[in-house]
Amino acid sequence: MLTGAMLGLLEQLGLDIITLTEGLSEAEFFSSRLARVQALQRLGSMTRTIADLPVEVRQRMPGIDWAAWEALAAILPGNAHHPLQIWVAVQELTPLTVLRLKHYRKQQPQLFSIVP
């Protein structure tokens, strides 16, 4: 049950990031305090949620780049020094993760169940 809620949270946070950054260039993103701060907060929430996911759940979804999320978790606290990694996470890693989560939701619905 908790796993389903965590996966649903990941998907929603990812969709929030996509919405916040839609149509923004890299320069606009980094100069926009609101979009940048909100996206970074959500990226942090995603990395913490992923860190708490059971390993066996992650193993059942090999199409998600879990290693990239772990690497992102390591740089987020000092994100001002890693703008390229942040931008790649916003523009590539997050949308791909959301896409894969939707795929796995159809393929393995029991993972996403929140019914006990």
ZAMARGU-4260 file (C-alpha; in steps of 0.2 Angstrom, whole numbers, plus 5000, padded with zeros to 4 digits):
<rodrens>
0) 5000/5000/5000 | 5014/5012/5005 | 5023/5008/4989 | 5008/5013/4978 | 5007/5030/4987
5) 5025/5033/4985 | 5024/5029/4966 | 5009/5040/4964 | 5018/5054/4973 | 5033/5052/4961
10) 5022/5053/4946 | 5013/5069/4953 | 5029/5078/4958 | 5036/5074/4941 | 5020/5081/4932
15) 5022/5097/4943 | 5040/5099/4937 | 5035/5097/4919 | 5021/5110/4921 | 5032/5122/4931
20) 5045/5122/4917 | 5035/5120/4902 | 5041/5132/4888 | 5055/5139/4898 | 5073/5140/4891
25) 5087/5135/4902 | 5091/5154/4905 | 5073/5158/4909 | 5072/5143/4921 | 5088/5149/4931
30) 5082/5167/4931 | 5065/5163/4937 | 5065/5162/4955 | 5048/5154/4957 | 5050/5140/4944
35) 5067/5136/4949 | 5064/5135/4968 | 5048/5126/4966 | 5056/5113/4953 | 5071/5111/4965
40) 5059/5107/4980 | 5050/5094/4970 | 5066/5087/4963 | 5072/5085/4981 | 5055/5077/4986
45) 5057/5065/4972 | 5075/5060/4977 | 5070/5057/4995 | 5055/5047/4989 | 5065/5036/4978
50) 5078/5033/4991 | 5064/5026/5002 | 5057/5015/4989 | 5061/4996/4992 | 5075/4990/4981
55) 5064/4976/4975 | 5051/4989/4968 | 5065/4998/4959 | 5071/4981/4952 | 5054/4978/4944
60) 5055/4995/4935 | 5072/4994/4926 | 5067/5007/4913 | 5069/5021/4926 | 5086/5028/4928
65) 5087/5025/4947 | 5106/5028/4947 | 5103/5046/4939 | 5091/5050/4953 | 5103/5044/4966
70) 5117/5055/4958 | 5105/5070/4958 | 5101/5067/4977 | 5120/5070/4980 | 5121/5086/4971
75) 5104/5095/4975 | 5110/5102/4992 | 5123/5112/4982 | 5114/5114/4966 | 5121/5131/4962
80) 5137/5122/4957 | 5128/5110/4946 | 5117/5119/4934 | 5119/5107/4919 | 5114/5092/4930
85) 5099/5101/4937 | 5093/5106/4919 | 5095/5089/4913 | 5085/5082/4927 | 5071/5095/4924
90) 5071/5093/4905 | 5075/5074/4902 | 5076/5064/4918 | 5059/5069/4925 | 5049/5068/4909
95) 5056/5051/4905 | 5053/5045/4923 | 5035/5051/4922 | 5033/5042/4906 | 5040/5026/4912
100) 5029/5027/4928 | 5014/5028/4917 | 5020/5013/4907 | 5023/5003/4923 | 5006/5008/4930
105) 4998/4999/4915 | 5010/4984/4915 | 5011/4981/4934 | 4995/4989/4942 | 4998/4980/4958
110) 5013/4990/4962 | 5003/5006/4961 | 4988/5000/4972 | 4985/5009/4987 | 4971/4997/4993
115) 4977/4986/5008
</rodrens>
